[in-house]
Amino acid sequence: MGALRAPCVTLALPRCPLALSTEDVEQLRPLVFGQKVERRIWLRASIVWHLARGMPPQGVGELLGVHLRTVRKWQGRFAERGVAGLHDLHASWVNQVENFFSILHRRCLRHGDFRSEEDLRDRLLAFIARWNKTDGHPFRWTFRGYPVQEVAV
């Protein structure tokens, strides 16, 4: 599949689609159409995908239910940094908490049919007990810290 090329040069024009290289398309496709993609990454990739297909920013915002400023923000990030610009730079320990709540949602809450608040509470506590006893594991921590910056004196 060849690269999608925009006929215009600037991103400032409202109907100017983004130019995607073949590599960009290969990286964006699983983010837009994959099943195990975080919603915020899916949304950012979808914004870029629709803009590249020639949809105007206002139309992308309406389709995805986001403000025009959000569309422009991710359009600009993609123009500056490519697909890597769609990912968060660093989220510290919050990612570890989000990972746990994602697992909790998938395994306990997603298809839950709770008859009462007490039933919900009991199932949550049972899940947490099972997690702590058998399923729990340390999450892989990959952040190595920011590089040390030299200070000009």
C-alpha positions as CSV (number, residue, x, y, z in Angstrom):
1,M,0.0,0.0,0.0
2,G,1.5,3.3,-1.0
3,A,1.7,6.4,1.1
4,L,-1.1,8.9,1.2
5,R,0.2,12.2,0.0
6,A,-1.5,15.5,0.5
7,P,-1.8,17.8,-2.5
8,C,-1.2,20.9,-0.3
9,V,1.8,21.9,1.8
10,T,0.5,23.5,5.0
11,L,-1.6,22.0,7.8
12,A,-3.2,25.4,8.4
13,L,-5.7,24.9,5.6
14,P,-8.9,23.5,6.9
15,R,-9.3,20.9,4.2
16,C,-5.7,20.0,3.8
17,P,-5.2,16.3,4.7
18,L,-2.1,15.2,6.5
19,A,0.5,13.4,4.4
20,L,1.1,9.9,5.8
21,S,4.1,7.8,4.8
22,T,3.8,4.0,4.4
23,E,5.5,3.6,7.7
24,D,3.0,6.0,9.3
25,V,0.1,4.0,7.9
26,E,1.6,0.8,9.2
27,Q,2.0,2.3,12.7
28,L,-1.4,4.0,12.8
29,R,-3.6,1.1,11.5
30,P,-3.3,-1.1,14.6
31,L,-3.9,2.0,16.8
32,V,-7.1,2.9,15.0
33,F,-8.4,-0.6,14.2
34,G,-6.8,-2.7,17.0
35,Q,-8.8,-4.2,19.8
36,K,-6.5,-3.7,22.7
37,V,-5.7,0.0,22.4
38,E,-6.2,2.5,25.2
39,R,-9.0,4.9,24.4
40,R,-6.9,8.0,24.5
41,I,-4.3,6.6,22.0
42,W,-7.1,5.3,19.8
43,L,-8.7,8.8,19.8
44,R,-5.5,10.5,18.9
45,A,-4.7,8.0,16.1
46,S,-8.2,8.3,14.8
47,I,-8.0,12.0,14.6
48,V,-4.8,11.7,12.5
49,W,-6.3,8.9,10.4
50,H,-9.4,10.9,9.5
51,L,-7.5,14.0,8.7
52,A,-5.2,12.1,6.4
53,R,-8.2,10.7,4.6
54,G,-9.2,14.3,3.8
55,M,-11.9,14.9,6.4
56,P,-11.9,18.5,7.6
57,P,-10.9,19.1,11.2
58,Q,-14.5,20.3,12.1
59,G,-15.9,17.0,10.7
60,V,-13.3,14.9,12.6
61,G,-14.3,16.7,15.8
62,E,-18.0,16.1,15.3
63,L,-17.4,12.5,14.3
64,L,-15.3,11.7,17.3
65,G,-17.1,14.0,19.8
66,V,-14.1,16.2,20.6
67,H,-13.5,19.9,20.4
68,L,-11.8,21.4,17.4
69,R,-8.9,22.5,19.7
70,T,-8.3,18.8,20.5
71,V,-8.2,17.9,16.8
72,R,-5.7,20.8,16.1
73,K,-3.6,19.8,19.1
74,W,-3.1,16.2,17.9
75,Q,-2.8,17.3,14.3
76,G,0.1,19.6,15.4
77,R,1.7,16.9,17.6
78,F,1.6,14.4,14.7
79,A,3.1,17.0,12.3
80,E,6.0,17.7,14.8
81,R,6.8,14.2,16.0
82,G,4.9,11.7,13.9
83,V,3.2,8.7,15.4
84,A,5.4,8.9,18.5
85,G,3.9,12.3,19.3
86,L,0.5,10.6,19.9
87,H,1.8,8.7,22.9
88,D,2.3,10.2,26.4
89,L,5.8,11.2,27.2
90,H,5.8,10.0,30.7
91,A,3.0,9.1,33.2
92,S,5.1,8.0,36.2
93,W,3.4,5.7,38.8
94,V,-0.1,6.7,37.6
95,N,0.3,4.1,34.7
96,Q,0.7,1.4,37.3
97,V,-2.6,2.4,38.9
98,E,-4.3,2.6,35.5
99,N,-3.0,-0.8,34.6
100,F,-4.6,-2.3,37.7
101,F,-7.9,-0.6,37.2
102,S,-7.9,-1.7,33.5
103,I,-7.5,-5.3,34.7
104,L,-10.2,-4.8,37.3
105,H,-12.5,-3.5,34.7
106,R,-11.8,-6.3,32.2
107,R,-12.0,-9.1,34.7
108,C,-14.6,-8.0,37.1
109,L,-16.8,-5.1,36.0
110,R,-17.2,-5.2,32.2
111,H,-19.9,-7.8,31.9
112,G,-21.0,-7.6,35.5
113,D,-24.7,-7.8,36.4
114,F,-24.9,-6.5,39.9
115,R,-28.1,-6.7,41.8
116,S,-27.2,-4.1,44.5
117,E,-24.4,-2.0,45.7
118,E,-23.6,-4.7,48.3
119,D,-23.3,-7.2,45.5
120,L,-20.9,-4.9,43.6
121,R,-18.9,-4.3,46.7
122,D,-18.7,-8.1,47.5
123,R,-17.5,-8.9,44.0
124,L,-14.9,-6.1,44.0
125,L,-13.5,-7.3,47.4
126,A,-13.5,-10.9,46.2
127,F,-11.6,-9.9,43.0
128,I,-9.1,-7.9,45.1
129,A,-8.6,-10.8,47.5
130,R,-8.0,-13.2,44.5
131,W,-5.7,-10.7,42.9
132,N,-3.6,-10.3,46.1
133,K,-3.5,-14.1,46.7
134,T,-3.0,-15.6,43.2
135,D,-3.0,-13.2,40.3
136,G,-1.1,-10.3,41.6
137,H,2.3,-9.5,40.1
138,P,4.6,-6.5,39.9
139,F,4.0,-4.4,36.9
140,R,7.0,-3.9,34.6
141,W,8.5,-0.5,35.3
142,T,10.3,0.7,32.2
143,F,10.8,4.4,32.9
144,R,14.5,5.1,33.5
145,G,14.2,8.8,34.4
146,Y,14.9,11.9,32.5
147,P,18.5,12.5,31.3
148,V,20.5,14.8,33.4
149,Q,20.6,18.3,31.9
150,E,23.8,20.3,32.1
151,V,23.2,23.6,33.8
152,A,24.9,26.7,32.3
153,V,26.7,28.8,34.9
